[in-house]
Amino acid sequence: MIKTRGYAAHNPTSPLTPFTFERREPGAHDVQIEILYCGICHTDLHQARNDWSGSIYPMVPGHEIVGRVTCVGGQVTKVKAGDYAGVGCMVDSCRHCSACNEGLEQYCEEGPTWTYNCKERGSEQLTFGGYSERIVVEERFAVKVPASLDLKAVAPLLCAGITTYSPLRHWKVGKGQKVGVIGLGGLGHMGVKFAKALGAQVVMITTSPAKGKDALRLGADEVLVSKDSAAMARQAGSFHFLLNTIPNPHDVNPYLALLKRDSTMVLVGALTALDPPPQGGSLILGRRHLAGSAIGGIPETQEMIDFCAAHQIVSDVEMVPMQAVNEAYERLVRNDVRYRFVIDMASLKQV
């Protein structure tokens, strides 16, 4: 076993503090990665504070991991020592259900093994995430990261990036389509970049007129303020696709009215009940679709990384040292970040 340092939450109300634990030695199919950067996802905050129940402590959060490969098992072919690699939200799955066989491990019928706050398959050993020095993962669940990308800004692609890329690809967003991205945050800013790179006409839909200038900088062609009822009415029935990144319960009915006939709005942010619920008429009249999408599988995540390399797309990030993670959490609660915090893991050496 390999002694590893990180930061952990020990209960829902305590701050994250230094924590030492053990990683396994790399096996024949394993990759050991020295973690250089780890993004801070809103999920980290929710899990650390047990907002969704089911949190397991001690917990080392972090599932937006980028680093340098330091060791590989004898059967590994995907990467070699010295390469850069990433690890996202999953580190294992059943590998034999229909979803896994199709490279859709995020929908594993037995449930994926999450990068943290989970138990290893067939074991009571907890998984520990990326707020740490290193990680050991089976090569199937690692992706190769080109050195041409800004590595620190790649980290959020492993969650925020693939969460928005996957539905845009699945619903075949592209040229000739008018696409709305609802909400300009960690997810929304990536949705704008991807939709634009895919060739769509991109409209940023926000409650805040103040975000309009930044939306245009990110690549949006237009900004629609959803609180402006007249502007919403003018664009009713005109969108081919809506990517809804709002993370909290909200009224989706005004957005459904924006869709053309036979078009779809996909939720990627709200995990809890919508409030108020969708009106049947909003869907029936126009044969509209309301759908959801999780992260992508490993093959699609690699495709997304390669797409980013081809189009020079990365996240807009603010770097923080490991010692400031609790302050970053408090700022995250206030939505005081544009658009993703990333931990510089070199700072862990100072702990």
C-alpha positions, 0 to 999 in steps of 0.5 A: 500500500502507498501512503498518501496525503490529502484533505478530508471531511470527517463529518457534515459540519467540520472543515476539510483538514489534512488526512493521510490514507493508503492507496493500493499498489498498481496492478497489471492493468492500473495507472498511478497518477501524480495529481497536479490539479483537481477541480472543485465541483459543487457536488464536492460541497454537497457530498462533504456536507451530506446535503444529499444524505448517504455521505461516508466519512472520512471523505476525500472529495474531488473527481476532476483530476488531472496529473502525470502518469508515474507508473503503469502496470505491465498490461497497460496500453492506453498511457505510459509513464510521463503522459498526462492523464485524467480521472473523472467521476467514476473509477469502476463499474460492473463491466458486463451490463448493457450500458457498460458494454456500450461504453456508458459506464455512467449508467451501469445497471449495478451502479458505477463506483464513484471516485469518492464517497463510495466503496470499492466493488466487493470491498469495504474499502472506501474510494478517496478522490482527487484532493490528494497527492496521487490516485491509482485507477484501472486504465479503463477509467483513465483518459489521456490528456494532450500536453497541448492543453492548459492542464489546470484548465482541463481539470473541470472538463472531467465533470463540468465538461463531459456533463455538457458535452454528452447531451449536446452530442447525444441530441446531435447539436450542430450547424443550422440549429438554435441552441439555448444554454440556461444558466451561466455557471460552471456547467453553463459556460462550458455548454456555451463553448461546446455548442458554439464549437459544434456550429450552433447558433448559441443563445445564453439564457440567464436571469441576470442581465449583468452576465450578458457581456461575459456570455458573449465573450464565451461565444454566445451569439445572443443573450436572452434575459428570462425575467423579461417576459416580452423577450421570452414571448418573442422567442417562443417556439424558436429553439431546437435544443435547450441545455438547462444547467440550473442546479436548483429547483426551478420552474421549467415551464417558461423554458419549455415554451421556447422549444420548437415542435419535437424539440428537447430540453435536457436537465443536467443540473437539478437533481432534486424535484422541480418546483413547480412541476412541468405542466403537461400542456407544455409538453403535449402541445408541441410534442416537446421533450423534457429529458435528463443527462448525466456525465458521459462514459469513458469513450465519450469522455476521451472523445470530449478531451480530443475535441477540446484539444482540436478546438482549444477549449478549456474551462475558465478557472480560478486557482486556489491552494489546498489550504484555501479549500474551505474558503473556496467552499464558502465562496461556492455557496455564494456563487462567487467564482468565474467559473470553476475553482481548481486546486493546485496540488503542489500546495499540498507539499507545504502541508 
